[in-house]
């Protein structure tokens, strides 16, 4: 709840009026509301958490203990509390609210609303509690001690279903019972005044996630272009097609890194600034791969910012996964409907991998049927194989796990082709396909894929490849 429509009339002062505490209280209410409205004019998100710390030792038992909090309540009241100075709210037990595993419970920090009558001791909704007066010196004269009583905001923690109606409240965190029966923090982020407020979430926090994304992008850039300084002016002219493609991708990544370095890993950066910076990064990264469509981004959501942030971070990570410098992706030429041809590299092994790109609406089952019935062999062997009704090379569609283990994109439809010997008159045993020769994939025109891609590993792996979920840079 944000108090955006509260601005009482100013107290009318006149000479000779009888002053009472209520006059000064109402004048303070007006002054605070006036300041809050001015801040709302500068930013609609001028409330939220600046810093938060919870006691992790008692959290697994369901006890929520806020040891430190700094922030601004939705009605404009700034708070700075700590268990060290006795201002922290009382610990609450939410274990009864977390009876069902996986069901999150949101916890709020709240206090009674400020009105003209809620500071008197006779009501349970007092916004402030009076503290005994401490002897205070006159700062100008240095003497004349006077006991000055003070009022401390009566803040409390509430589970969502126990939050009193009308209380200004800021959501702090969400907890849920995990599979082990312990209560743990979910990935929920409260309304934050800066990214550093997510530190209490550890690895789940946005600041840590941005730091991990930054490292991944720097690592990918080093993989593409190395660590050398600027090359000579003529270097671009002698680059091959693959090096140029890598350079294009590297430029996309390079355009994103200054935003990551200057904003997204800065604890003082506001989430709204981070959202705008991430939008620019998403726009740059959308140009990588065969689908340039950027993610659909809504305006910044202050009350629950994490899901939109995570969706865009996932998008950027998927684009990074498309960049794989271990593989070279070579498109087959479409000779005619249903027929695709590609000259194999001179170092092609007797087992190659091709990817089938589906047409709109085409299923993996339809592609499986097409590739199983297709003739696959070197172009010079195709007439003989058709006469013998031989389909040529052995073929097998790989599962998603196998594709990922190769280092290709996990959702790609990849077929493993294995050359086998065919007896030919006057020639004896001949391999179905050979390095340096044109490989022809010929099938029914009606069920043909949109494209066929040859994935050629540039260097033979020295060890079994770990699952990376990546795909080639040209894919």
C-alpha positions, 0 to 999 in steps of 0.5 A: 500500500502506497499513500499517494493520495494523502495530503491534509490541509495545513494548520492555520496559525494566528496570533494569540491562539492557544497552542496544544500538542495537537497543533504541532502534531498536525503541523508535522503530519502536514510537513511529512505528507508534503515532503512525501508528495514531492518525492513521489513527483520525482519517483513513484518508487520512493519507498521500500527497503534499503537494507535488510538482515534476518537471523538465519540461525532461527529461520529454519524453525519458522522464526522470523527475526529482523536484525536490521532494517533501513528503508521508507514505509509506503506513507513516507516514514523513514525507518532505521532499526537494529536489534542492537539499539532495541528498535527491531520488531519482535520475532514472529513464528510463521511455522503454522502458516507454512504447513504445506510444502512449496506454499510461500508465506509473505511477511510484512513490516507494518505500523498503525496509520498516522491520524490525529487521534492515534498517538494517545495511550488509550488506544491499541492502535498507537503509531508511536510509543512514548519513551522516558525523557533523557536530559538534553543540553541546549546546543547553543548555550551548553547548559540548561538540561531539559528532559525531552520525551520521544516517540518511537514508531511501533513497528511489527511483523505480520504474516500476510493473512494477519496484516491489519487493514489500513496499516502502512506496510512494506513486504520484506520476504517470503518463506516456504517449507522445503522438501526437508521440512525446513523453512527457507527464503524464497526468491521473492524480492521486496520493493527495493530502493537499491540493488544492495537490498537484495544481499540478504537473499545470498545467491538468489539476490539480484545483485549476485545474479547480475554479478554472475551474468557479468562474469559469464559475458566477460568469459564469452567475450574472451572466448571469442576474441581473446585478451589481446589489444586492438589488432592492426587496421588490416586485420579485418580484411584478412578475417575468414567468414567464421572469424567475422561471425565471431566478431559480430557476436563479440560486438553485441556482447561488448555493447552490453558490458559497460552497462553491466559494469557501471550499473547492474553490479553497483549496490547503490543502483536503483532497481528501476535504473537496473531495469532500463539498463537490462532492457538495453542489454536484452535489445543488444543480445536479441541480435544473436542467433536466428531469431532477433525477437527481443523479450516483451518487457513491461514497465518496471514493477516495484512491488514484485520486481524479481520475476520480470528481471529473472525472465530477461536474465534467462533470455540473455543467458539463452542467447549466450548459450547459442554461442559455441566456438567449439562447433562450426555450423554450416547450412545445407543448400536447398537444391530443390524441395526436399533435397539439401546438399553440403560439401563436407569439410576435409577433416570430417569424420565418419560420424557427423551431426546434422540439425533439422530446423522445423517449419512452422507447426512441424513436429519432432515426430514428423521430422523423425519420419522424414529423416528415417525415410530420406536418402543420405549419401554422397552425391555421386552415390545417390543414383546407385542407392536409389536403384538398390532402394538403399537409404544410405548412411545410418541415422539416429535422432539424439535425445535432448540430454545427448545433444546437450552433452555434445555442447549443442543447444538442448532443444535442437533436433539433431540427427547423428549420421554414421557412414557405412560401406556399400558394395558397388560393382567394379568399385567394391566397398565404398563409404556412403559419405566421405570427407571433402565430398558433397553430402546429399540429404534427399526426402519427401518434399511435403515433409521436408524441414525448413533447413538442414545444418551441419554441425562440425566440431573444429577440434576433436574433443580431448575428453568427454564433453560436459553438458553445457546446453550451448549451440553454435555461434552461427545457429 
